[in-house]
Every structure is written in C-alpha cells, then in structure tokens.
Amino acid sequence: MLSKHNSIQRDQLEMVALDQLVPENHLVRKMEAAIDFSFIYDLVKDTYSEVGRPSIDPVILIKLTFIQYTFGIRSMRQTIEELKTNMAYRWFLGYGFYDKVPHFSTFGKNYERRFKDTDLFEQIFYRILKTATEKKLISAEHVFIDSTHVKASANKHKFAKKVVRKETRAYQEQLQTEINDDREDHGKKPFPPDKFEKEETKEIKESTTDPESGYYVKDERTKQFAYSFHAASDRNGFILGNIVTPGNIHDSGILEPLVERVIDRVGKPEAVAADAAYKTPAITKYLIEHEITPALPYTRPRTKDGFFRKHEYVYDEHFDCYICPAGKILNYSTTTKEGYREYKSLKQTCATCSLLHQCTQSKNHQKVVTRHIWQEYVEEVEHLRHHKDVKPIYAKRKETIERVFADAKEKHGMRWTTLRGLKKLSMQAMLTFASMNLKKIANWTWQDPKTV
C-alpha cells in the first residue's frame, strides 16, 4: 500500500539530550574514551597571556583539527560547516545545540600567533604514541620505513630556475676520511681537503607560489611541486615517527634521522624494512654498525641487454681484484672522491678477447668495474635477504607502511594539501598521523557499553 510521510514532524518540539543523538559506537565516543585531551593545557599555557579577553579553549582548537584529519575533511572552513549540523562533532567538542561555533579562521590565527614556532604538534603526536605504548599496543621490534609524495598547493607551470648548492650528505666527513685511508692503503696520495670542499651546484625549478616545495618528476605524466612525507611504522600499523621534506629530496637521506627519532622515542628496533630506494652503501653500513638487521629487497641489475652483469665479475677479496668471465684479472687502479674503487683490465688483453662485445663498448677496449669502499655492507644485506627470518619482515611492508600511506591518502585527506610552507606541512603530517594513531587506539581499546 502506498503511504505518504507527513512532513509536519519537522516543526515538532522534542526534548532530547545531545548525548542521545550520538550513536553508542560512534568513533568520536571511542576517541574521547581513548585519551584525556586535558594534557594540551600544559603544552600551551606558556603561549597564552594572563590578561586580556578570554580565549577560545585550546583543547577545542586541537579537537577541531582532529575532526578534520580523522574524518578527511578537506579544510578548516569545511570542518566548521560540518560542525554546524553534525551532532557527533558537537558532542566531541563539548558543545550544546545552541553554542556558537568558532569562525573557520580561528585556528589559523591562533597558529600564526601562538603555535607556529613551537613543537606543540610534535608533542601531541608523541603524547598519543606514548598512550599507545602504555596500553601495550606498540610492537616496534620491526620498523617499516617509506615515504610518499603529497601534491603541493602550487601551480607546476609557475616557477623560476635557480642554481643552488648541492646538499652535503650527513656521512660526508666520515666518507672522506675513509676514502683517503683507502687511497693510502693502496699507495695513492690522499685527496687534499679542497678536492672534497669544491662547491657543487645544480639547477632546480623553484615554485613562485610555494618556494619551500620541491619539483618532483616520477614519469612523463607525473611532474609537480610536492612535499615528501617520510614515516616509520611498527608491525601493527602505528606511526612511530615522521619527517617532512621538499619533494625533490631523496628518500635515502632521511632514513638515518628517522631511525634516530624512533630509537629516541620508542626504542631501538631489531630490524628495519624499506624499499630499494634505501639500499645504499651508507644506509646498509649505518644499520649493520648499529646492530639493526636491514630487510631490503632484491634490485635488478641495470646492465644493458647482451652484456655481462656485474655479479659475473667475481671479486677476490684476498688479492683485491676482479676476475672477468674470461678468467682475466682487473686490477685496482684508483679510488675516486665519490668513494668508488676502480678496477681496470689490460687494454691489450681485452682487444683480442672473444667476449669483448659482451663486456664493454669502450673505444680503448678497457673494462672498468667500480666497487664502493662500503660495498661489503651491501653484500651482507644481499645475504640477509635470503634468511628465513628476514624475508617475512620485508614481506610485511605492504601490510604496514604502505597501508598507512594508502589510508592517509584515501581516508584522511593527505593526497594533496591546501597549506604552504614546510612548517605548516609538518603540522599537517603530525596531526594526520596523530589522528590515525588515535583512531587505532580508540578502535582497539573500545569496550561496547552493551557488553560491559
């Protein structure tokens, strides 16, 4: 039977408490039960004056950002619009039916005046992480590291070309010392300091809209200004630390400071898993020397088709030379300022070799094989890769850190940003990952009132 609903119910007066309108298992109830937000008062008290007009409650300001990043709302303006009609959000903030919601610019003004040059958001992130640790939810014996690019709020066609100095690598001083030691061990003169200190430059594209972003090129179709969000997670998917850099900074330069943060805040992991971008001599050396097992993947040889692969040239550690597939010796020649030893064949021997066309295209018929002075650490990682205890660790990456970034982009608005500048993007990263950690704590520790 066809029936029609009477819309007069819209004007009916009802006596109802706001608490009755929020479902018992709503996420905001779980979040409120998971952590006491009053810790924020101690973090911000030094940024407020003792005189003047009363301010908006700082806990409400921070909770507003948690609503935005937890539920993937695209901006604070939209968050305030949602707050006007969403009873669950009002309940979470402690607002009643008729309480006036703050203007969308309120958080931005407070950020500029109070929070901009503080570590407030970092402290909030680690306070929530500490809560997860206290509840014994963290399992950080294996740490998974990766990065993702977040599209900057900048037009990729508006840029200026600029020549800048190449950044010095953190391990450069140690590398220089070991290069000179290696040269002296082989009877070569050490490089003078000015050989290393020679300033190297590169040309970059700098956005005129957001100069702190970096120009990122993935392929012909993906060219944009972006930021890199680097993060470390445990096996349960909790984010243990994060660092934000311009999008043109290579991943390998951030692993060491990120691992140091994890060690400082959570503890030293037994193993670190990362993708092929982190499989460098410096990183493998750092992890092995710190007694952390590297779980890194197989990397394909980059040799041209039809030519011998590098592993077909056998290194003889005792005589410090390479043996080519034809059984000939490639002797040590020099160590470059980049840290690579060069091993060269005899020109006259190679010129008459039947395998020359598979070996080199050099005009002088000389084969050169390079080997980094820290190559033994990379080789050790290759051996560990096949170990029965290490293989499952690397396989867990797709369920941990890759899942973290997938959820952050799909559910928490991290695919692109409306903010500009490294400090604001660091704030976004801290709040996004803090929201994800809090959401996980809330869901994992929630006790349904019906079952209690």
Secondary structure, DSSP 8 states (H G I E B T S, - for coil): ------GGGGG------HHHHS-TT-HHHHHHHH--TTHHHHHHGGGS-SSSS----HHHHHHHHHHHHHTT-S-HHHHHHHHHH-HHHHHHHT--SS-----TTHHHHHIIIIITTS-HHHHHHHHHHHHHHHTT---TTEEEEEEEEEE-SS-TT-EEEEEEE----TTHHHHHHHHHHHHHHTT-----HHHHH---EEEEEEESS-TTSEEEESSSS-EEEEEEEEEEE-TTS-EEEEEEEETTS-GGGTHHHHHHHHHHHT---SEEE--GGG--HHHHHHHHHTT-EEE---------TTS--GGGSEEETTTTEEE-TTS-EEEEEEE-TTSEEEEE--HHHHHT-TTHHHH---TT---EEEEETTHHHHHHHHHHHTSTTTHHHHHGGGGTHHHHHHHHHHHSS-SB-S--SHHHHHHHHHHHHHHHHHHHHHHHH---TTT-
